[in-house]
Amino acid sequence: MNTKNARLVMAIATAIVIVIAIIMGVYYGVSNSSEANKLADLLVTGSKYMDSGDYATAISYYDDALNYEPESEEIKNAISYAYIKLAEGSENSSEAVDYYQKSLLYNKTNKSPYWGIANIYESLDDEDNMLASLQTGFDNTGDDSMRQKIEAVEEERARIRAEEEAKAAEEAERAAIEQEHASTLQKLYECFEGEDLDAVKDMMRTEEFTDFADEVIGENSFYYGTKTPEGIREGKGIAVYRDGYYYYGDFSGDKRNGHGILMRAVYAESSAIGSFVYEGEWSDDKPNGEGTSTSNYYKDKIGPSGLSKQVIKGNYTDGLENGTMRLEGTQKSGGAVSYSYTSENGVAKKISDEDSGVKGQYIIAKSSDGKSNLTSDGSLRGVEGFIGD
């Protein structure tokens, strides 16, 4: 027999003993009057119904018995116990609580009804009423386990409140930072709308924007533009990504989709490149479709035969050159040169076995005037920021 069943049997046995004691007390303590006989009959009958598990009927007999002995603690305890049994057998939470509360009307020092009510409210996730029952129970019984339960719940509530407050503070800080980012990006957005890319580059090179770009970590990005009510990027907008890349253009489904411009204007001081711009089609957050990549170089950082500017037009797949590409270049001397070559998944195809004149490189195109060659070492070619991704 488990502990719970043992307690149940003991409680029933105790109740029976109480009833017998009442009966004996009545028979031997009261004169042989008709009232004494009626009281004895009520107690005996109530006890029979209690033993059979008909607690509601037992209560009715015990209530009648109280009319003869209204101060009898034994009868009150028996009624209290019967209501507890009704509560334990009920499958309706409200009804069970009502039975427990009626039990307490007859014996408010019994711990069981308080725990019964508390357990019901706990199962219903109603902590306020659970705590109220335990607090009343502790006040009336001094049961230390009730105090411990109350303290444990209050501690957990305090922990949850602290977490919620910290989360709210974090959210408020995040919203403030997001608003600050949006305010910064709005300036660049308006500059892009003016279609003056040189002015855009100048703004990107200011301390405000270089510091701003440094805040981007990993795959995160800051955004200003239209969104859906759910916060999804949708429509026209501007975003800054790691390494100082800014995108201005169309968004759909929280990704770069449609037509857009990717630009970077700040590089390491030792770098020869001054700026990079890709303008063209995007899908799934990457350059896909027709586009133009433009790279500008500092003349004092390139060799005599180097290009100060190169413009590559063609098709891109996930940011890599894919198909026939056209390169228009401006030489350091000011002259112009053009090449046409073919790339497949970012790798330019070799067109000749003749020596390129550059160790480790092969010829991928000859200039339109036939005076120079365009070479490659087989490295991936495409849009900056997507080569090798």
N, C-alpha and C positions, 0 to 999 in steps of 0.2 A: 504494500500500500504506500503510495507516495505521500509526501508531506501535506500537500493540499487536501487529499482525501482524508488523511488522519485528522487534520484540523476540523474538517467538516463533520466527521463522525463524533469527534469530541464535543463540538458545538451542539449537535443534536442531543447527545447524551446529557449534556449540561442542562439543556432546555427541559428535557424530561424530568431531570432531578429537581429543577426549579418548580415545575408544575406539581410534582409529588409533594414537595416541601410545602407548597401553598395549600394543597389539599389537606395535608396532615395538620398544618397550623390552624386551618379553619375548623377541622373536626374536633381538635382538642383545645382550641383556644376560644371557640365561640359556643354559646349555649345551643342546645338542640332546637333551634328555632327553624321556622320554614325558610327564612332568608338564608340561613347557614346552609340548609339543604340545597337551595337554588344555586347558591354560589359554588358549592361543591360540584353540583351537576354541570354547571357551565365550565368549570375548570377541567373536569374529567373529559367532557365532550370535546372541548378545545384541544386538549392534549391528544385525543384520538385522531382528530383531523390534522394536527401538527405532525404526528407520526406517519400518517398516510400521505403527507406531502400536499394536502389541500390547505395551503396557508391562508388563503383568502377567507375560507369558512372558519378556520381556527381563530383568525383575527376578530371575526364578528362575535364569537363566543367570549373571547377574552375582553373585548370592549364592553360587552354586557356585564362581565364579571367586575369590571372597574366601577360600575355603578354601585356595587356593594362595598368595594374596597378601593376608593379613588386614589389613595396614597400608596398603594402597594407597588413597591419597586419591582417585585418579582413578576407581577402581571405585566407591568410596563415593559420590562426587559423581554418577556416572552413575545409581546406584540412587536417590539422593535426587531427581534430576531426573525419573526415571521415576515416582516416587510423586507428585511435583507434577503431572505430566501426568494421572495417574489421578484425582487430586483435582479438577483443573480439568474433567475430563470427567464427573464424577459428578453426578447430579441429586439425590442423597440427602445432606442436610447432615451427618448423623452420620458417614456413610461418608467424605465428603470431608474432614472434620476428622481422622478416623482416618488417612487417607492422608497428610495434611500432617504429622501428628505422627510417622508412620513416616519421612517424608522427613527430619525433623529428627534422627532417630536416627543418620543417616548424615552429616549436615552441618548442624550447629546454627548456623553463621554465615551461612547463606543467608537473606536477608530475605523471600523470596517466601512460604515456608510460614507465617511469622508473620502477614504481611498477609492471606494467604488465610484463615487461621483467624479473624482479627479481622473480616474482611469478612463472613464467614458469621454470626458471632455478632451483628454489627451489624444484619444483615438480619433476625435473629430477635429484635431488641430486647433482647439479652442483653448489656448494657454491662459487667457485671462480668467475664464471660469474655473479652469483646473487649479490655478493658483489661489483663487478665492476660496475654493473648497478646502484646499490644504491649509490655508491660513486660518480659516475658521476652525478646522480640525485641530490645529496646533494650539490655538487659543483655548479650546475647550478640553483638550486631552494632554497637552504638553508632549506629544509624541515627537521624539527627536528626529525620527526618520522623515517626518513631514517637513521639519525645518531644513534638513539636509536637501530634500528634494526642491524646496522653494529656492534655497540658495543656489543650487546647481542650475536651475532654470534661469534665475536672474543673472547669474554669471554668463550663461550662454547668450542671453538677450543683450547683455552689455557688450559681449564680444561681437555679436552681429551688428549692433548699433555702431560700434567703433569701425568695423569693416565698411559699413554703408557710408559713414561719414567720410572715411578716407577715400572711398570710391567716388563719392560726390565731389570732394575737394579735388581729386585727380581729374575728374571729368570737367570740372569748372576750369581748372588750369589748362587742360587740353583744349577746351573750347576757346579760351582766351588766346592761347598760342595759335590755334587755327585761324582765329579772327585776325590776329596780327600777320600771319602768313598771307591770308587772303588780301589784306590791305596792301602788303608789299607787292604781291603778284598782280594786283589790279593796275598798278602803275605800268608794269611791263605789258600787260594785256592791252591797255590803251595805246601804248607805244607801237605794239604790233599792228593794231587796227589802223594806225597811220601809214602803214606799208613802207616805212623807212627803216630798212634793216640795219643801216649804219647807225641810226639813232638807237636802235634796239641793242646793238653790240656795245655802244658807249655806255648805256645804262647797265648792262650786265657786268661791265668792268668796274663799276663803282663799288666802293667798300660795302655799301648796304647790301648789294646783291652777291658779292663774293662771300661775305659772311653768311648770308642767307643760304646759299647753295651748300656751304660747309655743314649745315645742320642736317642735311639729308643723309640717312644711314641705310646701307643695304638696299633692299628692293623698295623701300618706302618712297613716297613722293608727296609734295605739297601741291594743292590745287586751288584754282580760282575759276569759277565759271558756273554754268547751269547744272543742276542736279535734279533727280527725281525726288518725290517726297520721302523716299526711303534712303536718300543720301547717295544714290548711284550717280556717277558722272555721266551726263547725257546732254549732248548738244555741243555748243562752242565753249572752249575753255583753254586755260593755260596751266601747265604743271612744270615743276622743277624736279629733276632726277639726280642721282648721284653723279659725281664728277663734273657738276655744273652744266648739265644738258637741260635745255628748256624746250618744251614742246608747246606750240600754239596751233590749235585747229579743232578738228571734230573728235568727239568722244561718243561712244555708244556702249552700253552694258558695262560701264566703269573702265573701259579700255579705249586706247587710241584706235579709232575706226573712221575711215573717210579720208578727207584731205587735211594735211597738216604740215607744219614746218618744225624741224628739229634743229636747234642751234646751240653751239658752244663758242664762247668768245674769250675764255680765260684758260690758259695752259701754264705749265711750268715755265719759269723764266728762261730756262735753257732750250726750250722747244722752239723749233723753226716755224711751226704752224701758229698762225694768229687767230684764225676763226674757221669754223666748219658750219655749213648749212645744208640740210637736206630738205627739199620740198617735193612732196608727191603724195602718193596714195598709201594708206595704212589699213591693215586689218589685223585683228587679234593682237593688238598692242605692238605690232612690228611693221616696218616698211614692206609693203607687198603691193606690187604693181609698178606702173610707170613713175619714175621720179628723177630728180636731178640733185647730185651731190656737188657742192662747191667748197673747195679748200683754198684759203689764202695763206701765203707764207711771207715771213719777213725777209726782205731782199738781203739784208746784211747777215742773214743766218743760212743762206743757201749758196751752193756752188755756182760757178759761172754758167754752167749749162742747165741749172735748175729752173724749175717753173715757179714763178711767184703766185700764180693762180692756176687752178685746174678745175674744169667743170665737166663732170661725167654724167651723161644722160643714158637712160636705158631702163631695163626691167630689174626689179629686185624681188627676191623671195626670202621672207623672214630676215630682211636686212642684208642679204648677200646678192652680189651681182649674178644675174642669171639670164643669159641671152646675149644679143649683140649690144655692145656698149660703145658710146661715142665720147671721146675725150677731146675737149677744146682747152688748150693751154696757152698761158701768157708767159713768155720767157723773161728772164731777169733783165735782158737787154731791151725788152719791150716788144719783141717780135711775137708772132702768133704761130701755133703749131696745132695740128689736129691728127687724131688717130682713131681707128675703128678696130675693135677686137671683140672676141667672144669669150664669155665666161660661163662656166657651168658649176652651179652651187658654190659660187664664190672663188673658183679657181680659174685663172685665165688660161686659155689654150695656147699651146706652142704652135707657131706657124712656120718656123724655119729651123734647120739644124745648123745653120752657120753660127760662128762664134759671135756672141752678143757683145764681147769686149768687156763684160763685167763678170767677174768670177761668181759662179753659183747662180747665174741668172740666164734666162732664155728669152728669145724674142717673141713677143705676142702681137706686135703690130709695127708697121712702118708708117712714117709720117706721110701726109698727103703729097708732100713735095719730094718724097723719097730720100731726104737728106738725113733723117734720124730714125732711130729705132726706139720702140717702147718695150721695156723688158720687165720680167717678173721673176721672183725666186720661188714661186708656187704658193706664197702665203695667201690667205683668204683676203678677198677684196669685197668691199661693201660699205655700208653706212656706219660711220663711227658709233661706237657704243653697242653695236650688234655683231661685230666681227669676232667670231670665236664663242659667241653665246650659245 
